[in-house]
Amino acid sequence: MKTLLACGALGALLTITAVSSPAQSTTCTLTIHVDGFRNQKGDLGVTVFRSSDGWPEDNNKALLHGGYPFSGNQGTVQLQLAPGRYAIGVIHDENSNHKLDRNFIGIPKEGFGFSNNPRVFLTAPSFDTAAFQFACPAAELSIHLIYK
């Protein structure tokens, strides 16, 4: 019972929005470390996808998305996920508007990053490039923010 309450409290603390989450009997802990914040403004935005549909910016098609506090030049988020294949996008949401802001020619004005830390040129990496296999009981992932 205490474990169930602790999991519920953790879920409420992280304020994750589940968009389409099938009932899962087994969940495991994914710890995401994000570094490279250029200032202390805003939040760390995290979006989790299970498929390429909507990848990487359509929060309505994401499995999970939410904003989290960070300290210094790094932030850590723990998520409870079922084993499977995922891709994660993160942003330094400096103005806390829950989206990646861009300048008039489309270049991001805020920091961003992806699971597997792929090189990013003119477009976001494909879902397959950022995807990773997640297994129980726990895993850790590090993502470095990119500013253009």
N, C-alpha and C positions, 0 to 999 in steps of 0.2 A: 504494500500500500504506500509506504514512504517513497519507493522508487517511482511509482505512478505519479504521486504528487510532485516529486522533484522534476520529472520529465514535463509535467504540465506547467510548472513554474518556469522552467527553462524556455519552453515554447512561448509563454506569455512575455518573458523578458526580452527575447529576441525579436518580438513583433513581426514574425514572418507571415506573409500573406500566401496562403495556399490557393493556387488558381485551379489546378486540376490534379488532385492527389488521390490515386486509388487507395483503397484500404490495404494497409500493409501490416503483416503480423511481426515482421522483423525490421527494426531500424538500428542503425549504427551511427557512430559519431564521426562527422567530417569536420576537421578543424582547418579553417582557411586563414592563413597569415598573409596580410597585404602590407607591403612597405613602399616607401618612396613618396609619401604625401609631401607636397611643397609648402603647405601652411596648415593652420589649425581650424580653418573654416569648414562648416558643413558636416556632412556625414560620409560614411563608407557605404556605397550602394552595392548590393550583391544580388545577382539574378542567376538562377539555376534552371537549366534546360535539360530535358530528356531526349529531345529530338531537334532537328534543324528547323522545324516549323516555328517561325517567329524569331529565330536566332539572329542577332544577339540583343535586339533592343525592344521587342514587343513584350512588355511585361504581362500583357493579357494572355499570352501563350506560354509564359514561363511556368515551371512547376512551383517555384518559390521566388519571391523577391522582397527586399526590405532594406531599410536604412539602419545603420548601426553607428554608434559612437566610436571614435578612435582617439589615441593619445600619442603625442609626439609625431614621428613620421611613420608610425605603423598601427595597424589594427588587426584584431583577431576575432573571428566569428566561429561559433560552433553550431552546426546544423545536425539534425537527426534525419537521416535519409535511409531508404531501403537500398540494399545492394543493387548495383546496376551501372549503366553507362550514362555519364553526365558531362555537360560542358558548362563552365561558369564564366560570367562576365562581371567585372567590378568597375565601379567608377568612384572618383573623388567628387562627390556631389557638393561642390563648394557652396551653392546657393540653396541646397536642400529642396529642389523642385522635382526630384525623382526621375530625372532624365539627363542624358549627356548633352550639354549645351555645345553648340557649334558656332563658328563665325559665319560671315556672309557667304563664304565660298565652301562651307561644309567641313572645315577643319575643326576638330574638337578643341574647345576652350578649357575643358577640365581633364583631369587625368583619368586613364582607363587601363584595363588589363584583362587578360584572359587566362584560364587554366592552361597549363603547359607552357606559358610564357612565349607564345610564338612571336616571330618578327612581324611587325605590322607596318605596311607601307601605305597605300592609298585607301584600302578597304579593310574591314574587319576580317579576321581569319574565318575559314569555314567552320561549321559545327564539328566536322570530323577532325580538323586540325586541333581544336581545343578540347575535344572529348577525351575522357579517361574512364577507366574501369574502376569502380568503387566497391570494396568488399568489407565485410565485418571482421573484427569488431570495431575497428577505428582506422582512420587514415588522416594524414596531414598533407596540406597543399599550400605552396607558397606562390604568391602572385606579385609581380613587381609592376607598379604603376608607370604608365608612359604619358608624357606630356609632349604635345607637338608644338 
